Amino acid sequence: MISAPARRHWRLQAVAAILIAVLAALVAVPWLEPRAGDWALALAPSPGAVVTNQIVVVAITEDTLSTFPYRSPVDRAFLAGLIARLDDAGARVVGLDILIDQPSEPIKDARFFKTLDAVSVPVVLALATRDDGLTDRQADYVARTIAPQPAGLVALARDEVDGVLRHLPSARPGNATFAQSLADNAAKPISGRILYSRAVDEAAPFPVYPAHLVARLPDDWFAGKFILIGTDLPTIDRHPTPLTTLEGSTAGTLPGVVIHAHVLAQTLAGLSLRPLPPLAGGVAIVAAALLAAAGFSTGIAPRHLFIALALALVGYLAVAGVLIARAGVLPPLIAPPLAAIVAGGLVSLARWRADHTDRAFLRHAFAQYVSPSVVERIASGRLHLGLGGEKREVTFLFTDLEGFTSLSERLPPPEVADLLNAYLDRICELMTEHGATIDKIIGDAVVCFFGAPDDDPDQAEHAFALALALDGFAEAHRKRLLEEKAVALGVTRIGVHSGEAVIGNFGGSRFFDYTGVGDTVNTAARLEGANKYLGTRILVSETVARACRVSCVLRPAANLVLKGRDSALACFEPLPAEEAAAEWFTAYTRAFKQLVAHHEDASAGFEKVLALKPQDPLARLHLARLQAGEEGATLTLDGK
């Protein structure tokens, strides 16, 4: 339904929609994708209990600190005793997530470092550098003290947008991460996001024991395990994780040592959840926008397209779920669907606007010459208007106002305009009221037809009713003008014929007319002209008369051989229903049958008609023909 210029315009809008959709998706990536990835953790592979059961967290809590003479730094003598206890229990590795970046009490420091040298269990110390914000003095102290010991970087990478810890910490040249150093030879290459494990009962996946109680706990709770020592304090070294999205801010904010335990479990299991490379993610976004825009650029109904889009998005998310669960790949979850929705929505809006503009144009254009119901069907798309022409069964009706040209030459131009406009306004109004399509107005003549652009199985009846309505108005209008303005308006001649014609838009690329061409059109025009010769006001062809399925009062006028036709066409004059019972009508019908049969009493019959109705034009015509020696009801008309 969208016209070619409008189609070009909204296609440009479709390109703009794609660009806007891609831009919107790219803007949303840093804000929405991380959160969508948080929910995706529910589908991601988990290290499992076999791995998490190998890890134990020993937490320095507020209760632990209450046993120390001071809160900071953590009592080095206590740490020394704790490490020795874990060594005695047979721990596999001990990781100390407490940065030793400054001296404390010399005696306690000496005991701490002596214990590190004495125990057989590997102890991995926390490592940080100037890149992590240490002062030169702190960095130098750390470098000196940990030199003999294995160590790992404990810095955690927070998301720049919301500060949530989502991604695995990165190693640096010469320095492994804390988890890599703890796993040592058992470490497997991993990348991407941290896979925060949860136990089946939603509890923490690792046992967490208060540090001040470790001395009283059984050895087998620590034997052969990876032990991570760190703080679990309300305001120190706590970080928001993706679990805040899933479990709330309290449960989702974890101590740093617990986060390192999650990273260690992932390292031991060798599991990754890798986001797609930026280039691949960008391609997915652009492809989604292009596909949605292409789909919404088709002629498919928007509601079907939105259903298809919804199903496509569900399918995309289902495939994404499989990639997350089976391949450890995290595709963009928000950006491509967002790009598709925005592109589809904007293209749909552009298409609606173009379609709305075309509908408004059609309503304006066709409302001038088509009935409102037909206009609405055209504008709604329920009625197809093909380009060019199509052959249809139609009924054409021609009108012409007799003698108006000579009348207009005797009247002032403004009066001529008012007179003609008042006449044409009602003529056109009656045509649209009866469901006709107005073809054209040529001076005082009006052409209309039934059967296009809308099919009309009752077109003959509608044309018949219209002809009588037009005649009734024209005669009443003539009488009123003569009485009120002393203007003698001529009669309105009407011709009606049914048949096949080619209907469509004809003209050039800029100017065209929705009209019909063919013999049916020419015959209707010549029937209108034949009224002048026969003295009638309305003539309908036999084709119309036969198609008229309702009770139509018709009297035979003549069998006319019109210009351009080889055979005679029976023509009839429609009459008001009350005329059917008139005596003159019965007499005329009998006389006309005698005329057709070449009966000698035909003249007497028409004389009887004129005695009953002296001004009857058809009776006068046929009586004159008979008196001139002509026979039969066939007349040849060479003119219009």
Secondary structure, DSSP 8 states (H G I E B T S, - for coil): ---HHHHHHHHHHHHHHHHHHHHHHHHHHHHHHHHHHHHHTTTS----HHHHTTEEEEEE-HHHHTTSS-SSS--HHHHHHHHHHHHHTT-SEEEE-S---S---HHHHHHHHHHHHH-SS-EEEEE--GGGT--HHHHHHHHHHHTTS-EEE----B-TTT--B-B----BTTB-BHHHHHHGGG-----BB------TTSS-SS-EEEGGGGGGS-GGGTTT-EEEEEE--SSSSEEE-THHHHH-HHHHEEEHHHHHHHHHHHHHHT--BEE--HHHHHHHHHHHHHHHHHHHTSSS-HHHHHHHHHHHHHHHHHHHHHIIIII-EE--SSHHHHHHHHHHHHHHHHHHHHHHHHHHHHHHHHTTTB-HHHHHHHHHTSS---SSEEEEEEEEEEEEETTHHHHHHHS-HHHHHHHHHHHHHHHHHHHHHTT-EEEEEETTEEEEEESSSS--TTHHHHHHHHHHHHHHHHHHHHHHHHHHH------EEEEEEEEEEEEEEEE-SS-EEEEEESHHHHHHHHHHHHHHHHT-SEEEEHHHHHH--S---EEEEEEEE-TT-SS-EEEEEE--GGGGG-HHHHHHHHHHHHHHTT-TTHHHHHHHHHHHSTT-HHHHHHHHHHHTT--SSEEE----
